[in-house]
Amino acid sequence: MRKTYLIYIFIIIIALTIAFMYLPHSITLNILDKNNWVLKVTDGYLLNTKIDTNSVHKVKVCIIDNGFNYDDPNISLINIKKNQYEVPKGFHGTLMASLLGSKQNKSFNFSGILPGIDIYSYHISEKDLNTLNLSNAIIEVADNDVDVINLSLSTTLNDDTLYQSIKYAINKGVVIVCSSGNTANEQDNYPASYQTKGLISVGAIDKNLDVLPSTTLNNSVDVFAPGESISFPSGINGIKQEINGTSLATPIVTSLVILIKAKCPYLTPQEIDNLIQMTSKSYIVNWKYYKKNIKIISFKNALDYINNSYDKKD
């Protein structure tokens, strides 16, 4: 009798454990150590999103970049490229994935904004990075039913094939988040300079909320996010620990897109683009020797707007 009683208790404990795993758990945004200013200036630090973690993990995000480390135990990378046999040399893509979704690194006080999420990857080597290969990558990724594409790369070449691939992805419901570039001037970089709703062009700010001097700044840049002195575990690239640039600002905006998609999966890329721009905070800041009007993303404003405007639809 006692043995049967213990078995029942054991079964009940297992059932409760499984049930707890599938209960809705809201996410509190956090990012560790030196990088916590990233969320502080974007109104996201320790912000309880009231968004179910299971919903966040269902959002399919892909980083098109060069250099992914599939052996990194702290990030969940899934190769989406048809040709999976090439060696993805480099580290740039790993940095983007780490900032977006790295679990806490035990040897370095570091975590991504959305720790543990699955991140799909598409590697393009630097020597093969051209508009045709990038266009093919965007189409192939869009055909894998992703929700968000993170593009922390750009070209000065305005190519119609590239533009058509962007339109193709957006028409399939994909939000595209692009870095504006690091040319320190006002030239157009693509695909970030395509003024197409559903494509979000991202510039970088420093810790003083000024535009990073190296940022490419023109009328196509939609919003800004932190891109100065972002710290990473030295093991990722073996050399640097702090990185600057619009590349780093881009996955920060991508993380906000993921949260919006998790809460409101029915929103179109155009609606998400409008929502992020509408809820961003306006500032007059410095960019080199000039005063510029910019918009810095606000996690709180965007998620509050969703909670107030869309809950009735859920």
Buried (B, 14 or more C-beta within 10 A) or exposed (E): EEEEEEEEEEEEEEEEEEEEEEEEEEBEBBBBEBBEBBBBBBBBBEBEBBBBBEBBBBBBBBBBBBBBBBEBEBBBBEBBBEEEEEEBEBBBBBBBBBBBBBBBBEEBEBBBBBBBBBBBBBBBBEEEBBBEEBBBBBBBBBEBEBBBBBBBBBBEEBBEEBBEBBBBBBEBBBBBBBBBBBBBEEEBBBBBBBEBBBBBBBBBBBEEBBBBBBBBBBEBBBBBBBBBBBBBBEBBBEEEBEBBBBBBBBBBBBBBBBBBBBBBEEBBBBBBBBBBBEBBBEBEBBBBEEEBEBBBBBBBBBBBBBBEEBEEEE
